[in-house]
Amino acid sequence: MSQPRWYLPRPRPTPLVVSSRVFVKAFHSLAVIVFAAAACYLIYCGVTGTRDAIMVWALVAVAIETAVYVGFGRKCPLTMLARWLGDEGGHDYLFEWLLGTRNIGLVSRSLAGLAAIGVLLIIIGSIRQALA
């Protein structure tokens, strides 16, 4: 298998590289928490009919996450970066600790599904409200 054009060799495990890997994985955990909160809030808004500024921020967060994920070929760039920095799995700390490395793939699929359901419920609710 050939390397992609943008391939860079892995850096040596210096203290800066190790601390960078810790930062990337911690930031990744924060990003997953924000995305999970946004997905859950969108479902709440879809079920209750709530329309507010937080819903707009949640929609923007989901749109950005989707664009980044699709833009990187359905791969998480933070996972790719953590792997490049020497982490075996590259996943965020939170769900890696909660689910283990074997079940980590469920996180992105589940959160994407929740977000899609939330957006769909909001669209259906908005159409109903417009027709009423």
N, C-alpha and C positions, 0 to 999 in steps of 0.2 A: 504494500500500500504506500503510495507516495504522500509526502507531506504537502499541506496546502501552501499556497504562495506566501501567506502571512506567518508561517511557522517560525517560531523563535525557540531556540534551545532553552531548556529549563535553567533558571539561575542556581548557583551554588547555594546551599542552605546556610546563609549568613544570618546573624541576628536581625538585620533589616528585613530579609526575606521572610524569616519566621514571624516576625511581628506584623509584617504586611499580610501574611496569610491569616493570622489571627484576626486582624482588622477586617479583611474581606469576608471571612466567615461570620463574624459578629454583625457586620453591616448586612450581610445576606439574611441573617436571622431577623433583623429589624425589617428588612424589605418584605420578608414572608409574613411577618405579623401585620404590617400595614396592608398588604394585599388581602390577607385573610379577613381583617376587620372591614375593609372596603367591600369584599364579596358578601360578607354577612349583613352589612348595613344595606346593601342593594337589595338583598332578599327581604329584609325588614321593610324597606321602602316600597317594594313591590307588593307585599302582602297588606300593609297598612294604608297605602296610598299617600304616604308622606312624600312631600316634594320640598326640599330645602337645599341650602348651600352645601351642606355636608354630603348630600346625595350627589351633587354635581362634582365635588372633590373626589368622591368614591368612583364615579364614572370616569373621571380624568385619570385617576390612579390605575384603574383597570385597563383603560385604553393605552396608557403608557406601557404598562406591563405587557400587554398583548403585542404592541408594536415592537418592543425590544425582543420579546421571545420569538416572534415570527421573523424579525430582522436578523436574528442570529441563527436561523435555520432550525427553529424549534429546540434550541439549546439555551440554557441560562448562561449569560456571559459571566456572572459571578461564580458559577460552578466551574466554568472553563478557566477563569482566572485563578481560583483557588487550586485547581489541579496543576496549572502551570507553575504555581508557587510551591508545589510539592505535596499537596494534600492528596491522599489516595482517592477519596470519594468526591471531594470538592463541595459537598453539600453544606447547608447552613447547620450551625450547632444545634439549634432548637429541635428541629425535627429529626436530625441524626440521632440525638440523645433519646428523644421520645419514641421513635419508630425503629431505630436501628437502620443499618445501611441497606438491608434487603427490601424493606418496605418504603423507602424514601420516594420512590417513583409515584406512589399514591398521592403524595402531597400536592404536586403541581397539577395533576389530573383532577383531583378532588376540588382544589381551590378554583381551577378554571371552570369546572362544572358548576360550582356554586355561583360564581360570578356570572356565567352565562344564564343561569336560571334567574338570578336577580335582575339582570338587564331585560330578559324576556318578560318577566312579571311587570316591570316598570313600563315597558312598551305596551303591553296588553292593557294595563291600567290606564295609561295615557290615552290610548285609542278609545277605550270605554268611556272615559271622562269627556273626550271630545265629541263623541256621538250622543251623549246623554243630554 
